[in-house]
Amino acid sequence: MKKILATIIFVATYIAGSTIAMANEPVAKADATPEPTKAEVLARGQQISGAVCVACHGLDGMSPIPNNPNIAGMPPQYIAKQLQHFKEGSRKNAIMAGMSAGLSPADMKALGEYYFAQRPKYNAVARDKDLAEKGQKIYRAGIAEAKVPACAGCHGGAGAGIPAIYPRLAGQWPEYSLAQLKAYASGERKHPMMSTITTRMRDNDILAVSEYLAGMRPQ
C-alpha cells in the first residue's frame, strides 16, 4: 500500500511540475503580423505620398516649389528621423507638424524607403557661375581662415548624404538650401555642428554654397 501511495505522489508531483513549466513557456501569438515585404513597404510609401506629400514634394520626390525640398534619393533613415522630429515638435514647421501628426513609425519608414527609391530628375540649376564656383571651393575644401570645414566631409563628395545622419544635398533648390543654412545660423533650426559652422560663414558664403548645391550632379 505504501508503494502504491508513493507512486501516486510521484506521478502527481511530476504532472504538476510539467504543468508549471508549460505555463511559463512563451506562447506564440497566432495572430502575429508578419513583417511587410520590400514591395509592400514601397507600395505603402507611395500611397501615403500620393495622399499627403504630393502637393509639396511631388509624387516622385521632386518638389515643384523652390521653397520645399527635393527629397528623391534622400537617405531613408534621414527622412524617417525628420518626420519624427516634426511630429514631436523638436523641428519646427507648422505645415509639416500637421502632415506628420497622423503618421506612425512604420508610415515614416515606408515614406523614407519610397522616396529613396525615386531617381532625382534635377529640376534645380545653378544660375550664377562665379558664385557656384566659390560654393564648390567651400563645399570641397571649407574656409580655413574661418575654421569652416568642407561640406563634403559629412555630406559626401557627391552630395548623396549619409543615412540617418546627413541629408542628400545634390540638386537641391537653392532657395531651400539658403533658408535652411540661415535657419541654422540664426538658431531657428538647431544642430550643434551646423549651427557652429554657419555662424562662421558670411552671407555670401552661404549663398555660394546654396548655388553650388543646386547645380551639383553626382557622377
N, C-alpha and C positions, 0 to 999 in steps of 0.2 A: 504493500500500500504506500509505504514511504517512497519507493522508487517511482511509482506512478505519479505521486504528488510532485516530486522533484522534477519529473519530465514536463508536467503541465506548467509549472512555474517557469522552467527554462524556455519553453515554447512561447509563453505569453510575454516574457521579457524580450525575446528576440523579435517578436512581431511589433511590440511597442517601440523598440529601438529603430526598427526599419521604417516604421510609420513616421517617426520624428525626423529621421534623415531625409525621407522623401519630401516631407513638408518644407524642409529648409532648402531644398534644391530650387534654383531659379526656374520659373515656369516660362516657357517661350510663348509670346503673345501670338495667338493665331491670326490676329488682325493687323500685325505689324506691317507698316507701309514700306515697300521696297524702295531702295534708292532709285531716283529717276535716272534714265539713260541720258547720255550726252544730247541725243536728238530731242528728248523731251525737255531738257533744260533750255536748249536753244529755242524750241517752239514756245515755251513759256515766256522767255525773254522777248521774243518777237511780239507775242500777244500783248504783253504789258507795254512795250514800246509803242505799238500802234494805238493803244488806248490812253496812255498817259504822257509819253515823252515826245511824240512825233511833232507836235506844233513847234517846239523849241529846238529840238535836236535832230529832227528828220528821222524817218524810219530806218535809214542806214547809218545814222550817227553823224551825218554831215549837216551842221546847222545852217539853215537859210538866213539866219540873223547874226551879223558880226559880233553882237554883244553876248551871244550864247556860244559856249564852246563846241568845237567839233570833238566828238568822243569815239568815232570809229577807230578801232585798233588800240584803244586805251587799255592798259593792263586791267584785267577783270577784277582783281582784288582791290585795285585803287578805286574803281567805280563803286564797288560794294561798300568800301570804307567811307567814301564821301557821302553816299546816300544815307548811311547810318549816322554820320555827323550832322547832316541836315535834319534828319528825323529827331535826334536827341537835342538839337539846338546848339551844339558846340561849333558848328559852322553856320553863320547867319545868312539866310536868304529867304525872304517871305514866300516867294513862289515855290522854291524847292522844298521848303518846310511842309507846305501843303501837299505837294506832289509825292513826297516820301512818307507822309504820315500813315498811309494805308498799306505800305509795303512791308512784307515780312522779310527776315534774313534770307529765306530761300528765294524770294522775289528779287531781292537785291543781287544775289549771286547770279540768278538767271539773266538779269539785265547786263551784268558785267560780262558774262560769257557771250551773250548775244552781240553786244557792241564790239567786243574784242574780235569777234569773228568777221566783222564787216571790214571791207577793204576801203581805206581812205581814198577819196577822189580829189582831194586838194583843191578846194574851192577858194582858198585864200592865196594871195600872192603878195610878194614884196613890191612896193611901189617906188621906193627911193633907193637907188643902187648904192650911193655913198653911205647912207645910213645903215643899210643891210650889211655892207662890208665891215663897218665898225662893229655892228652887232655880232658878226661872225667871229671877230677877234676876241670879243668879250666872252662869247659862248665857249670858244675853244681854249683860250688862254687866261681869261679873267682880267682883272685890273690890278696889277701887282702893287702899285703905289697906294691904292685904296684898300688893299687886303681883301679884294673880291675874288673868290675862287672861280675857276672855269665852270660854267654850267654843265659842260659835258661830263664832269666828274660824277654827277648824280643822275643826270638825265640821259647819259649815253652820247657817244659821238654822233649817232644817227637820230637822236632826239626821240627814241622809242620809249624811254622811261624804264622804270624798274618796278615789277609787280608789287602791289600793296604799299609801296613807299613813295615813288616819284612818278608823276604823270607823263604821258606822251606829250611832246611839245611840237614836233614836226608838223608843219602845215596848219598851225593854229591861227585863228583870226587874230590880227594884230591888235584890234580894239579890245578883245577879251584878255589877251596876254598883258597888255598895258594896264588894264583895270585891275587885274589880279596882282601884278607886281607893285602897283601903287597902294593897293589894299594892304599888302604885307608891310610896306614901308611906313604906312600911317598907323598900323596896329589894328586896323579894321578886321583884317584876317590874320590869325595868329599861327605862327610856326617858328620856333626858336631859330632855326638855321636861316630860313628865308627872310625873316624879319631883320636879322643881323646883316645879311648880305645886301638887301635892298636899301637899308638906311645908309649904306656906304656908297651907293650909286647916285650919280646925278640924274636929273630928269632926262637929259639927252641920252645917257647910257641905257636907261630903262626903255626909252623909245626905240633906240637902236636894236636892242635885243628882241623887242617885240616885232620889229620889222624883219629881222633876220629869220625868226621862227616861222613867220608867215610863208616865206619862200623856201624854207628848208624841205628837202626831199631826200628821204633815206635812199641809199644806194641799193 
